[in-house]
């Protein structure tokens, strides 16, 4: 089964973090898909895991901005 929760994702875990706006946009897209109920359980779990990673990236970017 294809992992459609990560479609359009050009940032595998071993690459540099994506910028804040891109991370937030992807996170909003994942939330929309999960709320719509259009994902299988496996896809929902993958989307959740990706969402956690994106949330952490956004939080890190915000902390860095606060320190400037």
N, C-alpha and C positions, 0 to 999 in steps of 0.2 A: 504494500500500500504506500502510495506517495505521501510524503510529509508536507501537506499543503499548509500547515500552520507556519512553516518557514519559507513559503514561496516568496520570491522577491527579496529575500534576505541576502545581501551581498557581504555579510560580515560573519563568517564562521568564527568560532570561539578563539581560534589561534591568530586572528588578525587584529589590527589596531582597532580601538573602540571607535564607533561612529559618533558623529557630532550630536549635540543635545537635541536639535530640532528633528533630525532624522530618527533618533532613538524615540523621542516622544511621539512622532507621527506613526512609527511602527507599533509602538505600544498601544496607541489609540485604535489602530486597525485591528490588532489582536483582541482587544477588549470588545470591540464591536462584533467580531466573529464569534467570540465566546458567548456574548449576551444573546446573539441571534440564535444560538443553539444549532448552528449549521456544521459544527465539527463533531467528528467521532470522539469517543473517549480518549483514544490514543492521540489524536490531533489536539484535543483540549489539553492534555497533559503536556505535550510538547509546547503548545502556545503558552501555557502557564509558566513552564520553565524558562522559555525565552522572555516572557514578560518580567520575571524576577530579575533576569540578567539586565534587561533594558532599564528597569527601575533603578537598579544599583548603579548603572552607568550614569543615569540622569542625576541621581543623588550625588554622585562623585563630582560631576560637572558643576552642580550647584554649590557644593562645598568649596570647590576651587574658585568659583566666581566670588563667593563671599570673602575669601581670603585676600583678594586683590585689592 
